[in-house]
Amino acid sequence: GQPSELSALTVEFVHATQSTKDFTRQVTVGADGVYRTDIPADMSGKYTITVTPHSADWKVSEQFYFPLDKATLLEPNLYGV
């Protein structure tokens, strides 16, 4: 179900082989209920993106290869839920 309160999320970008390219964003929800953030234009390679709330009650991770040619949604796969 939908959470009763949409709080800020921590989004970690972890490069597969170059830790100097790792970074974190604190992301807030927009008026439309969508979370958005900016990323460096020169990102390249394989990254694991992990999203966690302030409470750390859950997390969602997915791998992406950059650069991406369009805006991309991070959607959880609900295995075993």
C-alpha positions as CSV (number, residue, x, y, z in Angstrom):
1,G,0.0,0.0,0.0
2,Q,0.8,3.7,-0.2
3,P,2.8,5.1,2.8
4,S,0.9,7.6,4.9
5,E,3.8,10.1,4.7
6,L,6.3,10.6,1.9
7,S,9.6,11.3,3.6
8,A,13.0,12.1,2.1
9,L,15.0,9.1,0.8
10,T,18.7,8.4,0.7
11,V,19.9,7.3,-2.8
12,E,23.3,5.8,-3.1
13,F,25.1,5.4,-6.4
14,V,27.9,2.8,-6.2
15,H,30.1,2.2,-9.2
16,A,31.0,-1.5,-9.8
17,T,34.8,-1.0,-9.9
18,Q,35.7,2.6,-9.2
19,S,34.8,3.7,-5.6
20,T,35.9,7.3,-6.4
21,K,32.8,7.6,-8.6
22,D,30.4,6.6,-5.7
23,F,28.0,9.3,-4.4
24,T,24.9,9.8,-2.4
25,R,21.8,12.1,-2.8
26,Q,19.1,13.0,-0.3
27,V,15.9,13.1,-2.4
28,T,12.6,14.7,-1.5
29,V,9.2,14.1,-3.0
30,G,7.7,16.6,-5.4
31,A,4.2,18.0,-5.3
32,D,3.2,15.4,-7.8
33,G,4.3,12.5,-5.5
34,V,7.4,11.6,-7.6
35,Y,10.9,11.5,-6.3
36,R,13.5,13.0,-8.6
37,T,17.2,13.9,-8.5
38,D,20.0,15.0,-10.7
39,I,23.0,13.0,-11.5
40,P,26.3,13.9,-13.1
41,A,26.1,14.2,-16.9
42,D,29.3,12.3,-17.4
43,M,28.3,9.1,-15.5
44,S,29.4,6.0,-17.2
45,G,29.7,2.3,-16.4
46,K,27.8,-0.1,-14.1
47,Y,26.2,1.3,-10.9
48,T,24.2,-0.2,-8.2
49,I,21.5,2.3,-7.0
50,T,20.2,1.7,-3.5
51,V,17.2,3.7,-2.0
52,T,16.5,3.7,1.7
53,P,14.1,5.8,3.8
54,H,15.4,7.8,6.9
55,S,14.0,5.0,9.1
56,A,16.0,2.4,7.3
57,D,13.0,0.0,7.5
58,W,13.5,-1.2,3.9
59,K,15.7,-0.7,0.9
60,V,15.5,-1.2,-2.9
61,S,18.5,-1.8,-5.1
62,E,18.8,-2.1,-8.8
63,Q,21.8,-2.1,-11.3
64,F,22.0,0.3,-14.2
65,Y,24.5,0.9,-17.0
66,F,25.2,4.5,-17.7
67,P,24.9,6.7,-19.7
68,L,21.1,6.3,-20.1
69,D,19.5,7.9,-23.1
70,K,16.2,8.8,-21.2
71,A,14.7,9.3,-17.8
72,T,14.4,5.9,-16.0
73,L,12.2,4.7,-13.2
74,L,13.7,2.7,-10.4
75,E,11.0,0.1,-9.6
76,P,11.3,-2.6,-7.0
77,N,11.0,-6.3,-7.8
78,L,8.9,-7.7,-5.0
79,Y,10.5,-11.1,-4.5
80,G,9.0,-13.2,-1.7
81,V,6.6,-10.4,-0.6
